[in-house]
Amino acid sequence: MTSSPRPTRFSRPRFALLVFLGVYPLVTGLLHLVFPLTDGWTLWQRTLIIVPCVVAAMVWLLIPMVQRVFRSFLNPVIR
C-alpha cells in the first residue's frame, strides 16, 4: 500500500506576514530614492511614481519568490 500525501492548507496570515516583510523595505527604499529626485512634487505625484514600481516588484518578484522559498511554511500539514 502506498501512503497518500498528507493534506495541507494555505496559511493566509503567514503569507501576509511574509509579504509585509518584503514590501516594507521595498517601499522604504523607493521612498528614499524617489523623494530627493522629486523635490517640490505633491504627494499624489510621488505616489504615482512609487506604486507601479511596488506593484511590478510584488507581482513578478516578491510574491513568486515567497511562494517558492517558503512553500512548506505557507502550506502547513493539517492535523
N, C-alpha and C positions, 0 to 999 in steps of 0.2 A: 504494500500500500504506500502511496505517496502522500505526503502531508500537504495539505492545502496552505496557501500563503495566509499569513495572519492579516486580518483586516486592519486598515489604518484609517485615520480621519485627519483631514487637513485642518490645521490649527490657525484660525484667523488671528487670534491675539499674538501668537508667535510671529506670524507673518508681518503683522502691523509693527511689532517691535523691531524686527529686522529692517523693514523699510524705513522706519523712523531713524534708525541708526545710520542708514545710508543717505537719506535725504537731508538730514540736519547738517552734516559737514558740507554736502554739496551746495546747499542754499547759502550757508555762511561763507563759503569760499567764493561763490559767484557774487555775493553782495560786496565782499572786499575787493573783488576785481572790477565790478561794474560801477560802483559809487564814485571812485576817483575819475573815471572816464566820462561820467555823466553829470558833472558838477553843474548845478543850475537847472537840471531837469526836474519835472514834477514826479511824484511817487508813481503815478499810473504809467508814465513813460518808462521809468526804470523797471517796473514790474513787467511791462510789455517785452522788455529785452530778456529778463531773467526766466520768466515762466516757460517759454518754448524750450529753452536750454534744459530746464529741470525736467519737463515732460519727456523730451527726447532721451535724456540720460536714464530716466526711470524705465521707459518702455523698452529701449534697446540694450541697456547695460545693467542697471541696478536690479530690476525685477528678475530677468533671466538668470543673473548670477546668484541672487539669493535663492531662487528655486533650485538651481543646480547644486550649489555648495551646501546648502542647509536642508536638503531633501528629507533626510531622516528626522531632523529636528522639527520640520514643519509637518511631517506626517507620522505622528506617534502611533504605536500599535494600540488598538482598542482592547481593553481587558474585559 
